[in-house]
């Protein structure tokens, strides 16, 4: 998974640098490099947004488990249980 998250955006960004070096830094190479950098940063941003969206799934699962615990025991898992017989 690190190939998609890290190395593909890095490869796209490096391709922009290589383009400038190979073409000698002319105007066309700088424009092409800017396009590649935009693409590389877009891929990185989409990967980050995906990771942020997926991380919410674990929070939902934990909330569902806590609600099931509450339904069985009558208190939340991180609360002090009520004393019996009082």
Buried (B, 14 or more C-beta within 10 A) or exposed (E): EEEEBEEBBEBBBEBBEBBBEEBEEEEEBBEBBEEBBEBBEEBBEEBEEEEEEEEEEEEEEEEEEEEEBEEEEEEEEEEEEEEEEE
